[in-house]
Amino acid sequence: MVMRQENELAPTEGEPAPTDTDAALRARRTLTACLWVLAYQGFTTTINGVGAPWIATSFELDQSGIAALFARISLSAIGSLLLSRLADRVGRRRVVLGCLTATPLCALGAALSTRLTLFALWEILLFAFIGATMAGAIVMLAEELPIAQRAKGQGYGGIAMGLGSGVCVIVMPLLVDAGWSWRWLLVIAAAGLLGVPFVARTLPESQRWQRAAASGATQRVGFSAVLGVVHRRRTLPMLLCVFLGTLSGAAAMSWTYFHAVSVVGLSADAASMMVIIAGGIGMIGFPLGAWTCERLGRVPTVVGSSGLVALGTLWFYWGPPAWVTWPAWWLGAAYCGFSIGVNAATVGGNSAATELFPTALRGTMIGWFALINALATVSAQGAIALLAAPLGGLSIVVGYLGVLAIPNAILFGLFIDETRGLSLEAAAREHA
């Protein structure tokens, strides 16, 4: 059953009915603020990936050591889960603003840390706040945009993150050429504190959350409800798909720059140029994913793009062959295909994840996904640290992990419900 958007948010008795202009203004303000948040966090979350070769050098870490460090930092998802649950209790806006304020402070703490243990601690806090902020923004896009615009909104969010990430990739070689430390990336991230007042003025609270809170639903529904009878059939397959998808994608996303610079031997400038150009072309995966979500459905989008992720990972990390004269071109083509698949899968996955669960649990479920992401990332980085030496290098292990995108696609296609064209209430079975 497809429900009209205006009926989803019908006012309670005694409240004035919102006009189309009011709804459009709220949606525009939410979109503007969330895109700024996601672009900023896209920059911040990319720092470790592009800075990995220099972080390893600073702390005198080998390939296994840097993988172990990133595995420890992934424990930040426990904090992201708790903060995402808090967003269901006290409001999306309040948690997003709080985490957005804490992120720059943690980035500055990490930038000033010269001891590995202290650096890891600040990074764990940093990524806990990043995860909760991004989860809140993704949820608010789903809750405030009209039915026909929800997948497109997730695509816009992905583009914003990609642009923020691209800025980080551009800045890294400039720092190297100038002889400056990679730590300046964290200092730049700390300057994001200046954007908090803008978000505070622009971002409204989610109307869906306000209505759920007024009805008492946010207090009645407990943390364990995601595994209760009503939601278990959706929760367990979704968590398994998230685990497999992260095993295949997290390692590949983390080590692209390292593989290009430390394994293939590209210069920092060449690696950055490759990532910027190929990643820029790969951003067509976001509008492509939004288009296929609305035309074909969320499930076909994830299933199809997962195959491209597996192929792109093997192509990138098990190449280029010795006979290739221009390795940057080989890596760029592989990275482009891989990026298109990851970006399209992100749109489909985020759309499904925010639509399958009710308002009182939507933030909590995104937090659960963050926790499973962390467990999978720890597993992936642990496998890399353990197997890199016996299997012939970090890149070989990452290629094997990339193949797990195939069973993820099969499970998603078999067990995840389609939500295309449904209101959030109908898709999430709020009545249940």
MIMI-433095 format. One line per 5 residues: number of its first residue (from 1); their letters; for each residue x, y, z of C-alpha. Coordinates in Angstrom, 2 decimals. Each point is the difference from the previous one (the first is absolute). Example, Ala and Ser with C-alpha at 12.3 -4.5 7.8 and 13.67 -1.06 7.14 Angstrom:
1 = AS = 12.30:-4.50:7.80; 1.37:3.44:-0.66
***
This chain:
1 = MVMRQ = 0.00:0.00:0.00; 1.41:3.39:-1.02; -0.90:2.90:2.28; 0.16:3.66:-0.90; 2.78:2.00:1.64
6 = ENELA = -2.33:2.63:1.41; -2.05:-2.70:1.76; 3.14:-1.41:1.59; 0.51:3.24:1.89; -3.58:0.99:0.67
11 = PTEGE = -0.16:2.42:2.96; -1.42:-1.02:3.33; -3.33:1.48:1.11; 0.23:3.72:0.65; 3.14:0.54:-2.08
16 = PAPTD = -0.03:2.07:-3.19; 0.40:-2.06:-3.14; 3.41:0.49:-1.62; -0.09:1.47:-3.49; 1.93:-1.32:-2.99
21 = TDAAL = 2.21:3.08:0.28; 0.79:-0.75:3.65; 0.86:-3.62:-0.82; 2.18:1.02:-2.94; 1.84:2.56:2.14
26 = RARRT = 0.67:-2.55:2.76; 1.21:-2.54:-2.55; 2.30:2.57:-1.61; 1.45:1.09:3.35; 0.53:-3.61:1.07
31 = LTACL = 1.66:-0.87:-3.30; 2.30:3.05:0.14; 1.14:-0.63:3.58; 0.42:-3.77:-0.45; 2.04:0.42:-3.17
36 = WVLAY = 2.38:2.38:1.79; 0.31:-2.48:2.89; 0.67:-2.94:-2.33; 2.53:1.94:-2.10; 1.94:0.99:3.14
41 = QGFTT = -0.06:-3.52:1.42; 0.94:-1.36:-3.43; 3.21:2.03:0.26; 0.68:-1.07:3.58; -0.66:-3.69:-0.47
46 = TINGV = 2.38:-0.12:-3.02; 3.04:1.26:1.90; 1.17:-3.41:1.18; -0.37:-1.53:-3.45; 2.04:2.57:-1.91
51 = GAPWI = 2.42:0.52:2.87; 0.65:-3.70:0.67; 3.53:-0.13:-1.52; 1.13:3.02:2.00; -1.83:-1.03:3.18
56 = ATSFE = 1.83:-3.33:-0.20; 3.32:1.80:-0.39; -0.68:2.39:2.88; -0.76:-2.81:2.44; 2.53:-2.44:-1.54
61 = LDQSG = -2.65:-2.56:-1.00; 0.26:-2.70:-2.66; -2.97:-1.19:-2.09; -1.28:-2.25:2.78; 0.48:2.76:2.55
66 = IAALF = -1.99:2.64:-1.87; -2.77:-2.56:-0.63; -0.10:-0.78:3.72; -0.22:3.72:0.82; -2.96:0.46:-2.34
71 = ARISL = -1.65:-3.07:1.52; 0.23:1.54:3.48; -1.42:3.28:-1.25; -3.00:-1.90:-1.37; -1.11:-0.66:3.58
76 = SAIGS = -1.37:3.55:-0.17; -3.22:-1.50:-1.36; -1.02:-1.01:3.52; -0.19:3.70:0.79; -1.82:0.68:-3.26
81 = LLLSR = -2.64:-2.60:0.93; -0.62:1.57:3.40; -0.19:3.50:-1.46; -2.35:-1.16:-2.79; -2.27:-1.57:2.60
86 = LADRV = 0.07:3.31:1.86; -1.22:1.69:-3.19; -3.15:-2.14:0.16; -0.52:1.07:3.61; 0.84:3.72:0.12
91 = GRRRV = -0.21:1.06:-3.64; 1.96:-0.10:-3.24; 0.96:3.67:-0.04; 1.38:0.11:3.52; 2.28:-3.01:-0.52
96 = VLGCL = 1.19:1.15:-3.44; 0.95:3.43:1.36; 1.71:-1.47:3.06; 2.05:-2.44:-2.05; 0.79:2.64:-2.61
101 = TATPL = 1.42:2.17:2.77; 2.07:-2.83:1.50; 1.50:-1.18:-3.32; 2.36:2.99:-0.54; 1.19:-0.14:3.61
106 = CALGA = 0.91:-3.68:-0.35; 1.71:0.69:-3.33; 2.17:2.62:1.68; 0.83:-2.43:2.81; 1.08:-2.63:-2.55
111 = ALSTR = 2.07:2.56:-1.89; 1.95:0.87:3.14; 0.56:-3.62:1.09; 3.55:-1.29:-0.46; -0.51:-3.28:1.88
116 = LTLFA = -1.77:-2.83:-1.82; -2.28:-0.89:2.92; -1.19:3.57:0.45; -0.49:0.42:-3.76; -2.12:-3.19:-0.14
121 = LWEIL = -2.13:1.22:2.93; -0.77:3.33:-1.63; -0.72:-1.77:-3.29; -2.46:-2.37:1.68; -1.88:2.97:1.46
126 = LFAFI = 0.23:1.86:-3.31; -1.53:-2.81:-2.05; -2.70:-0.65:2.62; -1.23:3.57:-0.48; 0.45:-0.18:-3.77
131 = GATMA = -2.08:-3.19:-0.18; -2.83:1.42:2.09; -0.04:3.27:-1.95; -0.16:-1.75:-3.35; -2.69:-2.39:1.26
136 = GAIVM = -2.10:2.92:1.22; 0.33:1.85:-3.30; -0.92:-3.10:-2.03; -3.06:-0.63:2.18; -1.17:3.61:-0.19
141 = LAEEL = 0.24:-0.02:-3.80; -2.26:-3.06:-0.07; -2.49:1.46:2.48; -0.36:3.50:-1.49; 0.10:-0.56:-3.76
146 = PIAQR = -3.09:-1.00:-2.03; -0.44:-3.62:-1.09; 1.22:0.56:-3.55; 3.06:1.93:1.22; 1.31:-2.34:2.72
151 = AKGQG = 2.40:-2.01:-2.15; 1.09:3.16:-1.81; 0.69:1.60:3.39; 2.25:-2.90:0.95; 1.76:0.46:-3.34
156 = YGGIA = 0.56:3.70:0.74; 1.37:-0.99:3.40; 2.43:-2.40:-1.63; 1.15:2.68:-2.43; 0.58:2.41:2.89
161 = MGLGS = 2.12:-2.58:1.80; 1.89:-0.69:-3.21; 0.77:3.69:-0.50; 1.26:0.32:3.57; 2.12:-3.09:-0.48
166 = GVCVI = 1.34:1.39:-3.27; 1.16:3.19:1.70; 1.95:-2.13:2.48; 1.62:-1.94:-2.85; 0.97:3.27:-1.73
171 = VMPLL = 1.51:1.54:3.13; 2.21:-3.00:0.93; 2.52:0.29:-2.88; 0.12:3.77:0.49; 1.12:-0.62:3.57
176 = VDAGW = 2.59:-2.54:-1.19; 1.39:2.39:-2.63; 0.21:2.78:2.57; 1.77:-2.28:2.48; -2.83:0.29:2.52
181 = SWRWL = -1.27:-2.80:2.21; -3.13:-2.04:-0.70; -1.20:1.27:3.40; -1.06:3.25:-1.67; -2.94:-1.93:-1.47
186 = LVIAA = -1.27:-0.44:3.55; 0.61:3.68:0.73; -2.13:0.89:-3.04; -2.70:-2.34:1.31; 0.15:1.82:3.35
191 = AGLLG = -0.95:3.20:-1.83; -3.39:-1.60:-0.66; -1.05:1.39:3.37; -0.64:3.27:-1.85; -2.85:-1.63:-1.94
196 = VPFVA = -1.99:-1.10:3.05; -1.92:3.32:0.37; -1.16:-0.27:-3.63; -1.35:-3.52:0.54; -1.64:1.05:3.26
201 = RTLPE = -1.87:2.81:-1.80; -0.96:-2.09:-3.01; -0.84:-3.52:1.18; -3.55:-0.54:1.31; -0.95:-2.93:2.18
206 = SQRWQ = -1.55:-2.97:-1.81; -3.80:0.30:0.04; -0.34:-3.77:0.02; 2.15:-0.25:3.10; -1.99:2.80:1.68
211 = RAAAS = -3.26:-1.83:-0.63; 1.43:-3.32:1.17; 1.29:1.69:3.16; -3.37:1.71:0.61; -1.78:-3.35:-0.27
216 = GATQR = 2.45:-1.60:2.46; 1.27:-2.50:-2.58; 3.64:1.03:0.45; -0.20:-0.85:3.69; -2.10:-3.17:-0.31
221 = VGFSA = 2.26:-1.72:-2.53; 3.05:-1.51:1.65; 3.52:-0.54:-1.30; -0.61:-3.73:-0.51; -3.15:0.54:-2.10
226 = VLGVV = 2.08:-0.33:-3.19; 0.34:-3.71:0.82; -3.62:-0.44:1.10; -2.64:-2.02:-1.82; -1.19:2.91:-2.15
231 = HRRRT = 3.38:1.01:-1.44; 2.20:-3.09:0.33; -0.73:-1.28:-3.51; 1.37:3.24:-1.42; 2.70:0.75:2.54
236 = LPMLL = 2.02:-3.22:-0.15; 0.35:-0.26:-3.81; 0.77:3.72:-0.20; 2.73:-0.25:2.63; 1.54:-3.00:-1.76
241 = CVFLG = -0.02:1.87:-3.32; 1.62:3.01:1.67; 2.71:-2.27:1.45; 0.81:-1.66:-3.32; -0.23:3.25:-1.93
246 = TLSGA = 2.38:1.71:2.39; 2.46:-2.90:-0.06; 0.16:0.39:-3.77; -0.03:3.79:-0.19; 1.59:1.48:3.13
251 = AAMSW = 3.46:-1.41:-0.60; -0.12:0.97:-3.67; -1.00:3.57:0.83; 2.65:0.33:2.72; 3.02:-1.12:-1.99
256 = TYFHA = -0.38:1.51:-3.48; 2.49:2.78:0.62; 2.38:-2.32:1.85; -0.08:-2.55:-2.83; 0.61:2.67:-2.63
261 = VSVVG = 2.90:1.66:1.85; 1.66:-2.72:2.07; -0.65:-3.11:-2.14; -0.25:1.19:-3.61; 2.43:2.87:0.54
266 = LSADA = -1.95:3.00:-1.25; 1.02:3.40:1.31; -2.33:1.85:2.36; -0.93:2.37:-2.84; -0.75:-2.83:-2.45
271 = ASMMV = -2.00:-1.97:2.57; -2.04:3.05:0.93; -0.63:0.84:-3.66; -1.11:-3.57:-0.64; -2.37:0.00:2.99
276 = IIAGG = -1.40:3.46:-0.82; -0.68:-0.68:-3.68; -1.20:-3.60:0.33; -1.88:0.75:3.23; -1.59:3.04:-1.63
281 = IGMIG = -1.24:-2.09:-2.92; -1.08:-2.68:2.48; -2.32:2.51:1.68; -2.49:-0.64:-2.80; -0.77:-3.07:2.12
286 = FPLGA = -2.02:2.22:2.34; -2.51:1.37:-2.53; 0.07:-3.35:-1.80; -0.82:-1.76:3.26; -2.81:2.48:0.73
291 = WTCER = -1.42:-0.50:-3.50; 0.05:-3.80:0.22; -1.46:0.13:3.53; -3.04:1.90:-1.27; -0.34:-1.88:-3.31
296 = LGRVP = 0.97:-3.55:0.98; 0.07:-0.03:3.79; 2.41:0.08:2.92; 0.71:-3.74:-0.08; 0.97:-0.28:-3.70
301 = TVVGS = 2.23:3.05:0.41; 2.00:-1.58:2.84; 0.15:-3.42:-1.66; 1.27:1.33:-3.33; 2.52:2.45:1.41
306 = SGLVA = 1.48:-2.58:2.39; 1.25:-2.03:-2.94; 1.77:3.08:-1.33; 1.61:0.53:3.42; 1.44:-3.53:0.00
311 = LGTLW = 1.35:0.33:-3.55; 1.46:3.46:0.63; 1.75:-1.10:3.19; 1.75:-2.92:-1.69; 0.92:2.16:-2.99
316 = FYWGP = 1.52:2.72:2.20; 1.80:-1.98:2.70; 1.24:-2.91:-2.13; 1.34:2.37:-2.61; 1.52:1.44:-1.93
321 = PAWVT = 1.89:-2.83:-1.75; 3.72:0.43:-0.54; -0.46:0.57:-3.75; -2.18:3.10:0.49; 1.96:3.11:-1.01
326 = WPAWW = -2.29:2.53:1.68; -1.10:-1.48:3.34; -1.88:3.16:1.00; -2.40:-0.54:-2.93; -0.64:-3.60:1.02
331 = LGAAY = -0.64:0.98:3.61; -2.13:2.96:-1.06; -2.29:-2.14:-2.16; -0.36:-2.56:2.78; -0.62:2.67:2.62
336 = CGFSI = -2.64:1.62:-2.21; -1.98:-3.23:-0.36; 0.41:-0.82:3.66; -1.17:3.50:1.02; -3.10:-0.16:-2.20
341 = GVNAA = -0.97:-3.31:1.62; 0.66:1.18:3.57; -1.86:3.29:-0.50; -3.04:-1.59:-1.61; -0.10:-2.67:2.71
346 = TVGGN = 0.23:2.72:2.66; -3.08:1.77:-1.35; -1.98:-3.24:-0.19; 1.18:-1.23:3.38; -0.63:3.29:1.81
351 = SAATE = -3.43:0.33:-1.58; -1.00:-3.51:1.07; 1.54:0.31:3.47; -1.85:3.23:0.83; -3.32:-1.22:-1.42
356 = LFPTA = -0.28:-3.48:1.50; -0.17:1.04:3.67; -2.40:2.28:1.94; 0.74:3.53:1.19; 0.60:-1.04:3.61
361 = LRGTM = 2.70:-2.45:-1.11; 1.37:1.60:-3.16; 3.00:1.66:1.65; 0.64:-3.07:2.13; 0.12:-2.25:-3.05
366 = IGWFA = 2.46:2.30:-1.76; 2.07:-0.23:3.19; -0.20:-3.80:-0.13; 1.19:0.13:-3.59; 2.93:2.15:1.15
371 = LINAL = 0.86:-2.59:2.66; -0.16:-2.88:-2.48; 2.04:2.12:-2.39; 2.62:0.33:2.72; 0.03:-3.72:0.78
376 = ATVSA = 0.38:-0.76:-3.68; 2.70:2.65:-0.38; 1.90:-1.38:2.99; -0.34:-3.47:-1.50; 1.19:1.21:-3.39
381 = QGAIA = 2.94:1.98:1.37; 0.84:-2.86:2.36; -0.02:-2.44:-2.92; 2.29:2.34:-1.94; 2.38:0.34:2.94
386 = LLAAP = 0.04:-3.78:0.50; 0.15:-1.13:-3.63; 1.94:2.76:-1.76; 3.39:-1.67:0.56; -0.91:-3.65:-0.75
391 = LGGLS = -2.13:0.83:-3.07; 2.48:2.34:-1.60; -1.15:3.46:1.02; -2.85:2.18:1.17; -1.43:0.49:-3.49
396 = IVVGY = -0.45:-3.73:-0.60; -2.10:-0.35:3.16; -2.15:3.01:-0.88; -0.77:-1.60:-3.37; -1.21:-3.19:1.65
401 = LGVLA = -2.20:1.99:2.37; -1.53:1.86:-2.95; -1.52:-3.23:-1.32; -2.33:-0.04:3.04; -2.12:2.62:-1.78
406 = IPNAI = -1.48:-2.91:-1.99; -1.61:-1.93:2.90; -1.12:3.36:1.40; -1.87:0.70:-3.24; -1.64:-3.43:0.07
411 = LFGLF = -1.22:0.40:3.59; -1.26:3.54:-0.63; -1.96:-1.14:-3.03; -1.58:-2.96:1.81; -0.88:1.43:3.42
416 = IDETR = -0.33:3.81:-0.09; -3.48:1.46:-0.67; -0.46:2.52:-2.79; -1.20:3.48:1.12; -0.12:1.94:-3.27
421 = GLSLE = -3.00:2.36:-0.17; -1.17:-0.65:3.57; -0.44:2.61:2.70; 2.36:-0.36:2.95; -2.93:-1.12:2.17
426 = AAARE = -1.02:-2.72:-2.46; 3.57:-1.11:-0.76; 0.93:-0.18:3.70; -3.33:-1.56:1.07; -0.50:2.66:2.65
431 = HA = -3.40:-1.47:0.87; 1.72:-3.16:1.23
***
